[in-house]
Amino acid sequence: MAHAIQATNLADILESILDKGIVIAGDIKIQIADIDLLTIIRLLIASVDKALEMGINWWQQDSYLTANRKETIVEKENAVLKRKINRLENANASRRRQEKITTQ
């Protein structure tokens, strides 16, 4: 009696999941006294390439996940704040000059 047994190891299963992707959909809620503490709705596991094929690319725009983009955003925010401070200081200095002229 001969049986055809095909051995599948964890690496093959993981490769298949990452190649095709897997979606687990459902609602799991943890409640105490009608107060939702935790709700898990959907889970998607896929490779980066597969996710890009599906149009999922949120990590590319997330500034907190990319060091270069995060630095760029911080630098832009700093430049804006510096310009605002300079405007306020200039306005304050010209107001002082006006007050000094009017009191003389």
Rosetta constraint file for C-alpha pairs under 8 A:
AtomPair CA 8 CA 12 HARMONIC 6.23 0.50
AtomPair CA 8 CA 13 HARMONIC 7.07 0.50
AtomPair CA 9 CA 13 HARMONIC 6.58 0.50
AtomPair CA 10 CA 14 HARMONIC 6.07 0.50
AtomPair CA 11 CA 15 HARMONIC 6.01 0.50
AtomPair CA 12 CA 16 HARMONIC 6.15 0.50
AtomPair CA 13 CA 17 HARMONIC 6.20 0.50
AtomPair CA 14 CA 18 HARMONIC 6.07 0.50
AtomPair CA 15 CA 19 HARMONIC 5.91 0.50
AtomPair CA 16 CA 20 HARMONIC 6.07 0.50
AtomPair CA 16 CA 21 HARMONIC 7.64 0.50
AtomPair CA 17 CA 21 HARMONIC 4.87 0.50
AtomPair CA 17 CA 22 HARMONIC 5.99 0.50
AtomPair CA 17 CA 45 HARMONIC 7.47 0.50
AtomPair CA 17 CA 46 HARMONIC 6.73 0.50
AtomPair CA 18 CA 22 HARMONIC 7.73 0.50
AtomPair CA 18 CA 45 HARMONIC 6.95 0.50
AtomPair CA 18 CA 46 HARMONIC 4.63 0.50
AtomPair CA 18 CA 47 HARMONIC 4.69 0.50
AtomPair CA 18 CA 50 HARMONIC 7.54 0.50
AtomPair CA 19 CA 46 HARMONIC 6.92 0.50
AtomPair CA 19 CA 47 HARMONIC 6.41 0.50
AtomPair CA 19 CA 50 HARMONIC 6.66 0.50
AtomPair CA 20 CA 46 HARMONIC 7.02 0.50
AtomPair CA 20 CA 50 HARMONIC 7.12 0.50
AtomPair CA 21 CA 44 HARMONIC 7.24 0.50
AtomPair CA 21 CA 45 HARMONIC 5.64 0.50
AtomPair CA 21 CA 46 HARMONIC 4.24 0.50
AtomPair CA 21 CA 47 HARMONIC 7.04 0.50
AtomPair CA 21 CA 50 HARMONIC 7.10 0.50
AtomPair CA 22 CA 44 HARMONIC 5.88 0.50
AtomPair CA 22 CA 45 HARMONIC 5.37 0.50
AtomPair CA 22 CA 46 HARMONIC 6.50 0.50
AtomPair CA 23 CA 42 HARMONIC 7.46 0.50
AtomPair CA 23 CA 43 HARMONIC 5.87 0.50
AtomPair CA 23 CA 44 HARMONIC 4.63 0.50
AtomPair CA 23 CA 45 HARMONIC 6.56 0.50
AtomPair CA 24 CA 42 HARMONIC 5.97 0.50
AtomPair CA 24 CA 43 HARMONIC 5.25 0.50
AtomPair CA 24 CA 44 HARMONIC 6.48 0.50
AtomPair CA 25 CA 41 HARMONIC 6.44 0.50
AtomPair CA 25 CA 42 HARMONIC 4.66 0.50
AtomPair CA 25 CA 43 HARMONIC 6.45 0.50
AtomPair CA 26 CA 40 HARMONIC 7.71 0.50
AtomPair CA 26 CA 41 HARMONIC 5.50 0.50
AtomPair CA 26 CA 42 HARMONIC 6.14 0.50
AtomPair CA 27 CA 39 HARMONIC 6.97 0.50
AtomPair CA 27 CA 40 HARMONIC 5.89 0.50
AtomPair CA 27 CA 41 HARMONIC 4.73 0.50
AtomPair CA 27 CA 42 HARMONIC 7.48 0.50
AtomPair CA 28 CA 38 HARMONIC 7.97 0.50
AtomPair CA 28 CA 39 HARMONIC 5.64 0.50
AtomPair CA 28 CA 40 HARMONIC 5.20 0.50
AtomPair CA 28 CA 41 HARMONIC 6.53 0.50
AtomPair CA 29 CA 36 HARMONIC 6.85 0.50
AtomPair CA 29 CA 37 HARMONIC 7.56 0.50
AtomPair CA 29 CA 38 HARMONIC 5.71 0.50
AtomPair CA 29 CA 39 HARMONIC 4.51 0.50
AtomPair CA 29 CA 40 HARMONIC 6.59 0.50
AtomPair CA 30 CA 36 HARMONIC 6.06 0.50
AtomPair CA 30 CA 37 HARMONIC 5.57 0.50
AtomPair CA 30 CA 38 HARMONIC 5.15 0.50
AtomPair CA 30 CA 39 HARMONIC 6.51 0.50
AtomPair CA 31 CA 35 HARMONIC 5.29 0.50
AtomPair CA 31 CA 36 HARMONIC 4.56 0.50
AtomPair CA 31 CA 37 HARMONIC 5.51 0.50
AtomPair CA 31 CA 38 HARMONIC 7.22 0.50
AtomPair CA 32 CA 36 HARMONIC 6.83 0.50
AtomPair CA 32 CA 37 HARMONIC 7.22 0.50
AtomPair CA 46 CA 50 HARMONIC 6.02 0.50
AtomPair CA 46 CA 51 HARMONIC 6.02 0.50
AtomPair CA 47 CA 51 HARMONIC 6.09 0.50
AtomPair CA 48 CA 52 HARMONIC 6.15 0.50
AtomPair CA 49 CA 53 HARMONIC 6.28 0.50
AtomPair CA 50 CA 54 HARMONIC 6.34 0.50
AtomPair CA 51 CA 55 HARMONIC 6.31 0.50
AtomPair CA 51 CA 56 HARMONIC 5.08 0.50
AtomPair CA 51 CA 57 HARMONIC 6.94 0.50
AtomPair CA 52 CA 56 HARMONIC 5.29 0.50
AtomPair CA 52 CA 57 HARMONIC 5.89 0.50
AtomPair CA 57 CA 61 HARMONIC 7.61 0.50
AtomPair CA 58 CA 62 HARMONIC 6.36 0.50
AtomPair CA 59 CA 65 HARMONIC 6.60 0.50
AtomPair CA 60 CA 65 HARMONIC 7.91 0.50
AtomPair CA 60 CA 66 HARMONIC 7.59 0.50
AtomPair CA 62 CA 66 HARMONIC 6.91 0.50
AtomPair CA 63 CA 67 HARMONIC 7.39 0.50
AtomPair CA 63 CA 69 HARMONIC 5.42 0.50
AtomPair CA 63 CA 70 HARMONIC 4.91 0.50
AtomPair CA 63 CA 73 HARMONIC 7.65 0.50
AtomPair CA 64 CA 69 HARMONIC 7.91 0.50
AtomPair CA 64 CA 70 HARMONIC 5.97 0.50
AtomPair CA 65 CA 70 HARMONIC 7.82 0.50
AtomPair CA 66 CA 70 HARMONIC 6.11 0.50
AtomPair CA 67 CA 71 HARMONIC 6.22 0.50
AtomPair CA 68 CA 72 HARMONIC 6.25 0.50
AtomPair CA 69 CA 73 HARMONIC 6.17 0.50
AtomPair CA 70 CA 74 HARMONIC 6.21 0.50
AtomPair CA 71 CA 75 HARMONIC 6.01 0.50
AtomPair CA 72 CA 76 HARMONIC 6.15 0.50
AtomPair CA 73 CA 77 HARMONIC 6.14 0.50
AtomPair CA 74 CA 78 HARMONIC 6.09 0.50
AtomPair CA 75 CA 79 HARMONIC 6.21 0.50
AtomPair CA 76 CA 80 HARMONIC 6.29 0.50
AtomPair CA 77 CA 81 HARMONIC 6.20 0.50
AtomPair CA 78 CA 82 HARMONIC 6.07 0.50
AtomPair CA 79 CA 83 HARMONIC 6.27 0.50
AtomPair CA 80 CA 84 HARMONIC 6.34 0.50
AtomPair CA 81 CA 85 HARMONIC 6.18 0.50
AtomPair CA 82 CA 86 HARMONIC 6.17 0.50
AtomPair CA 83 CA 87 HARMONIC 6.21 0.50
AtomPair CA 84 CA 88 HARMONIC 6.21 0.50
AtomPair CA 85 CA 89 HARMONIC 6.07 0.50
AtomPair CA 86 CA 90 HARMONIC 6.04 0.50
AtomPair CA 87 CA 91 HARMONIC 6.06 0.50
AtomPair CA 88 CA 92 HARMONIC 6.06 0.50
AtomPair CA 89 CA 93 HARMONIC 6.09 0.50
AtomPair CA 90 CA 94 HARMONIC 6.16 0.50
AtomPair CA 91 CA 95 HARMONIC 6.14 0.50
AtomPair CA 92 CA 96 HARMONIC 6.25 0.50
AtomPair CA 93 CA 97 HARMONIC 6.31 0.50
AtomPair CA 94 CA 98 HARMONIC 6.21 0.50
AtomPair CA 95 CA 99 HARMONIC 6.18 0.50
AtomPair CA 96 CA 100 HARMONIC 6.10 0.50
AtomPair CA 97 CA 101 HARMONIC 6.19 0.50
AtomPair CA 98 CA 102 HARMONIC 6.20 0.50
AtomPair CA 99 CA 103 HARMONIC 6.17 0.50
AtomPair CA 100 CA 104 HARMONIC 6.42 0.50
